[in-house]
């Protein structure tokens, strides 16, 4: 299933290919996620294709620098992050489903993750 997504102003736009419809998302309570309020869907890095200029993507890392948290230089919205899956060693992407207009947020199953304790 294909989803189109973007930041608020459209400077960062992308397409996500999911093997099946996105029906659940992760709500993390780490210091960053708690503040930005994203709901995350995880997939292989190859599932995301950026359709705008990579120069418009700013990156923030904190704590152990395991994830590259990307945000728009213009509007500040954080549509996705990249990193390595600690279980498999494969590159992964964490997409903020709030940036995917084709996802019914009210229909999602929300899984809580205690990132604050990690």
C-alpha positions, -999 to +999 in steps of 0.1 A: +000+000+000+014+034-009+010+065+012+021+101+003+033+122+032+048+156+039+057+182+065+032+211+070+047+234+043+055+207+018+093+213+017+097+176+027+075+152+007+078+115+005+061+082-005+059+052+018+053+017+006+038-005+033+033-042+028-002-038+042-024-010+054-011+010+084-034+001+112-012+007+143+013+032+155+037+035+183+034+064+209+068+068+226+072+088+258+109+096+254+119+133+260+117+140+222+086+121+212+066+133+242+073+169+231+066+166+194+036+143+197+043+120+168+027+086+162+052+062+146+050+035+120+082+014+115+094-002+083+125-009+063+144+022+051+137+012+015+100+017+021+105+055+021+113+075-010+120+112-006+104+132-034+118+166-026+153+181-022+173+163+006+189+197+014+156+208+030+158+180+056+175+190+089+186+163+113+187+161+151+203+134+172+203+131+210+212+106+238+231+077+222+227+090+186+210+058+174+183+076+154+185+105+129+154+125+136+145+145+105+125+178+104+118+206+080+140+236+080+110+258+072+080+247+092+097+225+118+075+194+114+093+160+119+079+136+094+103+107+098+134+093+115+160+068+103+182+043+122+192+007+125+169-019+139+187-033+170+172-067+165+181-073+129+208-047+121+188-036+091+182+001+082+148+012+093+125+042+091+101+055+116+074+076+099+052+100+118+017+088+106+003+122+115+021+133+083+003+108+062-031+122+052-043+088+039-041+072+073-073+073+095-058+084+128-090+076+147-089+040+135-053+033+146-044+009+174-019+029+195+009+009+211+026+026+240+064+025+243+083+035+274+112+052+258+117+074+288+131+044+307+156+034+281 
